[in-house]
Amino acid sequence: MPFLTAASLRYLAFDHLSAHSVPHGIFTRRGGVSPAPWASLNMGSTVGDDWGRVQFNIRRAFTALGLSVATRFDAWLVHGREAVVATAPRRVDSPQPPPKADIILTANPNVTLVMRFADCVPILLYDPRRAAIAIAHAGWKGTVIGTAAAAVEAMQQAFGSRPADLLAAIGPAIGPDHYEIGPEVAAQVRQAFPDEAERLLPRHGQRHHLDLWEANRLHLLRAGVLPQHLEVSRVCTACHLEDWYSHRAEHGRTGRFGALIALPR
């Protein structure tokens, strides 16, 4: 999982996706034009930053991957399991709002899937046999209800993907060292993972913390993704504010980093 640099932007890539020439990247916050508190490559347009600056930052990320911003398709994230199939790009100036979904998938090589994050888990999927991709977003709610597994199921239903063929990647998110949760969330984690709850809920003193990386890895394995096809970054957003936005560590006054994935051409 090397950090790469292109067009003065720094981003994380995954070895097995790169080996299949899949254009993708999870972009750090470096190299954009947004001022504090969104400094600097903020791709979130709902956090108070200027819309024009956000669009400029997004175009820079597309340029870094050699992709046209006209291929963009994004969604309105709602912390659920809803999936949308992108059959064509979504125009930024469309009078229709973006679809409400936490999973986007496509088999169109002229579509680039885009999502934004600031502690929640980015999940990338690629099916080299069916030539299809997906991107998903899982915070604690999405983790408890199995958004990662729902993304695998959506690829099966939409494209006939076999879970054993899928290459999966879990990107930077808030790590268990920083992610303190309350008893009501811990109870839902125990219900979703009755056999693994203790290792997913490490204690720091009297407080429970949640391991989002491992919980989503377990969801993908349960859905049929092979362990050797699954890459986990284990990069904590709250630990590395020089690279990532963290809603928790920055008390809600921050931007959103972007994740992009497209099909090989």
C-alpha positions as CSV (number, residue, x, y, z in Angstrom):
1,M,0.0,0.0,0.0
2,P,2.4,2.7,-1.1
3,F,1.8,6.5,-1.0
4,L,2.1,7.8,-4.5
5,T,2.5,11.4,-5.7
6,A,1.1,12.8,-9.0
7,A,0.2,16.4,-10.0
8,S,1.6,17.5,-6.6
9,L,-1.0,15.4,-4.8
10,R,-0.2,12.6,-2.3
11,Y,-2.5,9.5,-2.3
12,L,-2.7,6.0,-1.0
13,A,-3.0,3.1,-3.5
14,F,-3.4,-0.7,-3.0
15,D,-1.0,-3.2,-4.4
16,H,-3.4,-5.8,-5.7
17,L,-5.6,-3.1,-7.4
18,S,-2.5,-1.5,-9.0
19,A,-1.4,-4.9,-10.2
20,H,-4.6,-5.1,-12.2
21,S,-4.1,-1.5,-13.5
22,V,-7.2,-0.2,-11.7
23,P,-7.1,3.6,-11.5
24,H,-7.8,4.4,-7.9
25,G,-6.5,6.5,-5.0
26,I,-7.5,7.6,-1.5
27,F,-6.3,11.2,-1.5
28,T,-4.7,12.9,1.5
29,R,-5.6,16.4,2.5
30,R,-2.4,17.8,0.9
31,G,-2.1,19.8,-2.2
32,G,-5.5,21.6,-2.5
33,V,-6.6,25.2,-2.3
34,S,-9.0,25.3,0.6
35,P,-8.0,27.4,3.7
36,A,-8.2,26.3,7.3
37,P,-10.1,24.6,8.8
38,W,-10.5,22.6,5.6
39,A,-6.9,22.8,4.5
40,S,-6.2,21.8,1.9
41,L,-7.5,19.2,-0.5
42,N,-11.1,19.2,0.8
43,M,-13.5,17.4,-1.5
44,G,-16.6,17.9,0.8
45,S,-19.1,20.5,-0.3
46,T,-21.3,20.3,2.8
47,V,-18.8,21.3,5.5
48,G,-18.8,25.1,4.9
49,D,-16.0,25.4,2.3
50,D,-16.5,27.4,-0.9
51,W,-18.1,25.3,-3.6
52,G,-15.7,26.5,-6.3
53,R,-12.6,25.5,-4.2
54,V,-14.1,22.1,-3.6
55,Q,-14.7,21.5,-7.3
56,F,-11.1,22.7,-8.1
57,N,-9.8,20.2,-5.6
58,I,-11.8,17.4,-7.1
59,R,-10.6,18.2,-10.6
60,R,-7.0,18.0,-9.3
61,A,-7.6,14.5,-7.9
62,F,-9.0,13.4,-11.2
63,T,-6.1,14.9,-13.1
64,A,-3.6,13.0,-10.7
65,L,-5.2,9.7,-11.8
66,G,-5.3,10.6,-15.5
67,L,-9.1,10.6,-15.4
68,S,-11.7,13.1,-16.8
69,V,-13.8,14.8,-14.2
70,A,-16.7,14.4,-16.6
71,T,-16.8,10.7,-15.7
72,R,-17.6,11.5,-12.1
73,F,-20.4,9.8,-10.1
74,D,-21.0,10.4,-6.4
75,A,-23.7,10.0,-3.8
76,W,-25.3,11.6,-0.8
77,L,-24.1,9.5,2.1
78,V,-26.7,8.5,4.7
79,H,-25.0,5.7,6.8
80,G,-27.1,2.9,5.4
81,R,-26.9,-0.2,3.1
82,E,-28.5,1.3,0.0
83,A,-26.7,0.7,-3.3
84,V,-26.9,2.6,-6.6
85,V,-25.7,1.3,-10.0
86,A,-24.0,4.1,-11.9
87,T,-24.8,3.4,-15.6
88,A,-23.5,6.8,-16.7
89,P,-21.7,9.8,-15.1
90,R,-23.7,12.2,-12.9
91,R,-23.5,15.8,-14.0
92,V,-22.4,18.2,-11.3
93,D,-24.9,20.8,-12.6
94,S,-27.7,18.3,-12.7
95,P,-31.0,19.7,-11.2
96,Q,-31.5,16.4,-9.5
97,P,-29.7,15.9,-6.2
98,P,-27.3,13.0,-5.9
99,P,-28.8,9.6,-5.0
100,K,-28.9,8.7,-1.3
101,A,-26.6,5.7,-1.0
102,D,-23.5,4.4,0.8
103,I,-22.6,2.0,-2.0
104,I,-22.0,2.9,-5.6
105,L,-21.1,0.3,-8.3
106,T,-20.6,0.3,-12.0
107,A,-19.5,-1.8,-15.0
108,N,-19.1,1.3,-17.2
109,P,-15.5,2.2,-17.9
110,N,-16.5,5.8,-18.5
111,V,-17.7,6.2,-14.9
112,T,-15.4,7.1,-12.0
113,L,-16.9,6.4,-8.5
114,V,-16.2,9.1,-5.9
115,M,-16.9,9.2,-2.1
116,R,-15.7,11.4,0.7
117,F,-14.5,10.5,4.2
118,A,-13.3,11.9,7.5
119,D,-13.0,8.9,9.9
120,C,-15.5,6.5,8.3
121,V,-14.2,3.4,6.4
122,P,-13.6,3.6,2.6
123,I,-14.1,0.2,1.0
124,L,-13.1,-0.5,-2.6
125,L,-14.1,-3.6,-4.6
126,Y,-13.0,-4.8,-8.1
127,D,-14.2,-7.8,-10.0
128,P,-11.6,-8.6,-12.7
129,R,-13.7,-11.4,-14.2
130,R,-16.9,-9.3,-14.7
131,A,-15.1,-5.9,-15.1
132,A,-17.0,-4.2,-12.4
133,I,-16.2,-2.0,-9.4
134,A,-17.8,-0.7,-6.2
135,I,-17.1,1.8,-3.5
136,A,-18.7,1.9,-0.1
137,H,-18.8,4.1,3.1
138,A,-19.1,2.6,6.6
139,G,-19.1,4.5,9.8
140,W,-20.1,2.7,13.0
141,K,-23.7,2.5,11.8
142,G,-22.7,1.1,8.4
143,T,-20.3,-1.3,10.2
144,V,-23.0,-2.6,12.5
145,I,-25.5,-3.2,9.7
146,G,-23.0,-4.7,7.3
147,T,-22.6,-2.1,4.5
148,A,-19.4,-3.9,3.4
149,A,-21.3,-7.2,2.9
150,A,-24.1,-5.3,1.2
151,A,-21.6,-4.0,-1.3
152,V,-20.6,-7.6,-2.2
153,E,-24.2,-8.6,-2.4
154,A,-25.0,-5.7,-4.7
155,M,-22.2,-6.7,-7.1
156,Q,-23.5,-10.3,-7.1
157,Q,-27.0,-9.0,-8.0
158,A,-26.0,-6.4,-10.5
159,F,-23.2,-8.1,-12.3
160,G,-23.2,-11.7,-11.3
161,S,-19.9,-11.3,-9.4
162,R,-18.6,-14.2,-7.4
163,P,-17.3,-13.1,-4.0
164,A,-14.2,-15.2,-4.4
165,D,-13.2,-13.3,-7.5
166,L,-13.4,-9.9,-5.8
167,L,-10.4,-7.8,-4.8
168,A,-11.2,-5.7,-1.8
169,A,-9.4,-2.8,0.0
170,I,-10.1,-1.1,3.2
171,G,-8.8,2.4,3.4
172,P,-7.8,4.9,6.2
173,A,-10.3,5.4,9.0
174,I,-10.3,6.3,12.6
175,G,-8.4,3.5,14.5
176,P,-9.4,1.7,17.7
177,D,-6.9,3.7,19.7
178,H,-8.9,6.9,19.1
179,Y,-12.5,5.6,18.5
180,E,-14.2,5.7,21.8
181,I,-17.9,4.6,21.7
182,G,-20.7,4.6,24.2
183,P,-22.5,1.5,25.7
184,E,-25.4,1.7,23.3
185,V,-23.1,1.4,20.3
186,A,-21.1,-1.4,22.0
187,A,-24.3,-3.3,22.5
188,Q,-25.1,-3.1,18.8
189,V,-21.6,-4.3,17.9
190,R,-22.1,-7.3,20.3
191,Q,-25.3,-8.1,18.5
192,A,-23.7,-7.9,15.1
193,F,-20.5,-9.8,16.1
194,P,-21.5,-12.1,19.0
195,D,-18.3,-14.3,18.6
196,E,-15.8,-11.5,17.9
197,A,-17.2,-8.6,20.0
198,E,-14.4,-8.7,22.7
199,R,-11.6,-8.2,20.2
200,L,-13.6,-5.6,18.3
201,L,-14.3,-3.6,21.5
202,P,-10.9,-3.1,23.2
203,R,-11.1,-1.3,26.5
204,H,-9.1,1.8,27.3
205,G,-9.7,2.1,31.0
206,Q,-13.4,1.9,31.5
207,R,-14.2,3.0,28.0
208,H,-14.9,0.8,25.0
209,H,-13.3,1.6,21.7
210,L,-14.3,0.1,18.3
211,D,-12.0,-1.5,15.7
212,L,-13.7,-0.4,12.4
213,W,-11.0,-1.9,10.2
214,E,-11.3,-5.4,11.7
215,A,-15.1,-5.3,11.8
216,N,-15.4,-4.5,8.1
217,R,-12.7,-7.0,7.3
218,L,-14.9,-9.7,9.0
219,H,-18.0,-8.6,7.0
220,L,-16.1,-9.0,3.7
221,L,-14.7,-12.4,4.7
222,R,-18.2,-13.5,5.8
223,A,-19.5,-12.3,2.4
224,G,-17.1,-14.6,0.7
225,V,-14.1,-12.4,-0.2
226,L,-10.9,-14.5,0.1
227,P,-8.4,-13.4,2.7
228,Q,-5.6,-13.2,0.1
229,H,-7.8,-10.8,-2.0
230,L,-8.3,-8.4,0.9
231,E,-5.9,-5.5,1.7
232,V,-6.4,-3.4,4.9
233,S,-4.5,-0.1,5.3
234,R,-4.8,0.2,9.1
235,V,-3.9,3.9,8.8
236,C,-5.6,5.9,11.5
237,T,-7.0,9.2,10.4
238,A,-7.0,10.7,13.9
239,C,-3.3,9.8,14.4
240,H,-2.2,11.4,11.2
241,L,-3.9,14.8,10.8
242,E,-1.0,15.9,8.5
243,D,-2.5,13.5,5.9
244,W,-6.2,12.9,6.7
245,Y,-9.2,14.7,7.9
246,S,-10.7,13.4,11.2
247,H,-14.2,14.5,12.3
248,R,-13.5,13.2,15.8
249,A,-10.0,14.5,16.3
250,E,-10.8,17.9,14.8
251,H,-14.1,18.3,16.6
252,G,-16.3,18.5,13.5
253,R,-14.4,21.5,12.0
254,T,-12.7,19.9,9.1
255,G,-12.9,18.7,5.5
256,R,-13.4,15.5,3.7
257,F,-10.8,13.4,1.8
258,G,-11.8,11.8,-1.4
259,A,-11.6,8.2,-2.7
260,L,-11.8,7.5,-6.4
261,I,-11.9,4.3,-8.4
262,A,-12.5,3.5,-12.1
263,L,-12.2,0.5,-14.4
264,P,-9.1,-0.2,-16.3
265,R,-9.2,0.9,-19.9
